[in-house]
Amino acid sequence: TELAQRNKLEPQEVQFLGSPSLTNEIQNTLQELLQSKGVEEVSSLAEADIQQSLKEHLFELRKEFEIFLDNNKGKYILASTSELMISLIRHFVEGRNLNEVLMMQVKKGEFITYFFTGDEMLDLHRPKIDSIKLKGEHGELTRVPEVLDVWMDSASMPNAQVHYPFENKEKYEASYPADYIVEYIGQTRAWFYVMHVLSTALMKKPSFKNVVTTGIIFGNDGRKMSKSYGNYPDPKGVLETYGAEALRLYLMASPLMVGDDMNIDEKNISEQVRNFILPLWNSYSFFVTYANMHNWQPSAELVQALTDNPNEIWDKVPFSNIDNKLDQWIIAKLQMIIREVRIRMNEYNLPAALRELPMFLEDLSKWYIRRSRDRFASGDQQAMDVLYYVLNEYIQLLAPFTPFLSEAIYLNLSAKRLQNIPQSVHLCDYPETDKDFLEKSDLILMQMEKVRSIVALGQALRVKHGVKVRQPLSEIEIKSDSEPSRNFEIEEWMKNLISEELNIKTVDEEKEITTSEGWVLAEDEQANIKIAVDFNISAELKREGIAREIIRHVQDLRKQTGLQLSDKINLHYYCEDADIANVFNLLEDTLKEGTGAKALTRSKEVSEDWKQIVLDGIKLMVKINKE
């Protein structure tokens, strides 16, 4: 009524289409059909079954609708009716299937507009439009018989927008053709094609240098995305649950960006958060935690290396002397990833560029940071400087793909700590490879690759034989001289990394590896490596393994109680097993250092607030309190 009054229409209470009783009959019939077919949604019903069940009702309603239209010729009608009747009108007028229109939601106050000629919907296409005449100021107006294809208008856009060739001739020709164009792949036979036709005719050259075409997104079942099919996640829900960055990463890394089609997959969107966004944020948070703990500030070398270019932070690796091998390696890997991403971006291959970025993040978080934890815990200046530099360069590299996440990290890492630099990551020049540094890094890159190959073999053996990494082993032997042209000596720092990562006491490089009892062999032919690991576990090694398990459980307990890394504790324990108690006696210093404990106290009784730990089936009770 209010809407009618605003539009100066006289509201009338009339039965527009279908009585309330008929509406109820149709709804009951549909419900019975759903139950008989054992399905919950109308979209799951066969169209023929719905048509047959509602045959009489549809005949009656269609006849009633045609009479209503005939009685109101030449009138503008504003009708308010039920959602069911709107769905049936869509079926009558648009010819849509009932199993589709009955699933369509109509919001309160939503307008659906139709124009009719007789009992048919007005068709503004040939040939019917040719019979339509409009009144004009100087006579009747009719359709122009023939016009150029509308893509001629679109294809003329580059020159028409600057009124070429009548104006801006030199400026236009200097910038023609465009560096690139992007659109849906269907434009290869439409817009792109006609642009080339016009450009060839007028300019004797192509209309653009590069093209990015996108494919089509289908539902998760391979059909077109449709509400009635329910075959795609709600876009708003995706943004609220996973964020815009996850959706952007998913789409830009997909075949969609090279013109291929794909089915939407919400699971893959969620994996962008778990496998990329969270590891990046955790790496950033890791740095911030230790920077704040040690009141870290960028070294003078870092600050002095700022360039005079206001849009760059570092145009070269800003370190004159890097003595740590892990630092050398991660900087070299960064230069490699910058080079590869720039190559792919210059090729307009966005998925290939984006695929490089998660691989580097895995190197950074799962190898460099994890292997350097002790250095960060001690506040090592070089380690902090290197991680700071790497994170800054990486988020600038990532900025076009995750603009919000990169900006948030940049503002805290750089804009608040360094002077005379851009106040947004999006004002920075894109990172450039330090070619000189990269050329000098071939050896360290090969050495670290060899270390990681050996570690991967050793870890696979542990998994295969059910021996946790926390259980120390005595020795690993390595043979890698089967192809001398690819071989180089395993240096001491490499042995130390292998020893720490695999938790093996001794690392030896041998020409022939041991095959005695308890030794297990593994080989990586592609990497030119054979190893043998001694899985004989002595009583001493067993105690060390138990100590590591205790440390892990106590560290978990520290996290649960909200203790900071710098907080010292008193550790109380209760155990009836003599071997476990012996671990506390013989490895007291190891346990104190690993748990951050000032004192280890054996108790004679426990209460409800103690935590139980099970070690090889033996119960150990522990309790911690902040000193």
FENLINJO-V687252 format. One record per run of one state. SS is the DSSP state (A for helix, B for strand, O for the rest). FROM is the first residue (numbers start at 1). TO is the last residue. If there is no record, write none. Layout:
SS,FROM,TO  SS,FROM,TO
This chain:
O,1,1  A,2,6  O,7,19  A,20,37  O,38,41  A,42,44  O,45,46  A,47,53  O,54,54  A,55,71  O,72,82  A,83,94  O,95,97  A,98,101  O,102,115  B,116,117  O,118,119  B,120,121  O,122,127  A,128,131  O,132,133  B,134,136  O,137,138  B,139,141  O,142,149  A,150,155  O,156,156  A,157,160  O,161,168  A,169,174  O,175,177  B,178,184  A,185,189  O,190,190  A,191,203  O,204,207  B,208,214  O,215,216  B,217,218  O,219,234  A,235,242  O,243,243  A,244,252  O,253,254  A,255,258  O,259,261  B,262,263  O,264,265  A,266,293  O,294,299  A,300,304  O,305,324  A,325,346  O,347,349  A,350,371  O,372,372  A,373,377  O,378,380  A,381,398  O,399,402  A,403,415  O,416,424  A,425,427  O,428,434  A,435,439  O,440,441  A,442,465  O,466,472  B,473,479  O,480,483  A,484,486  O,487,491  A,492,502  O,503,503  B,504,509  O,510,518  B,519,524  O,525,528  B,529,534  O,535,538  A,539,560  O,561,568  B,569,574  O,575,577  A,578,586  O,587,587  A,588,595  O,596,596  B,597,602  O,603,610  B,611,615  O,616,617  B,618,626  O,627,627
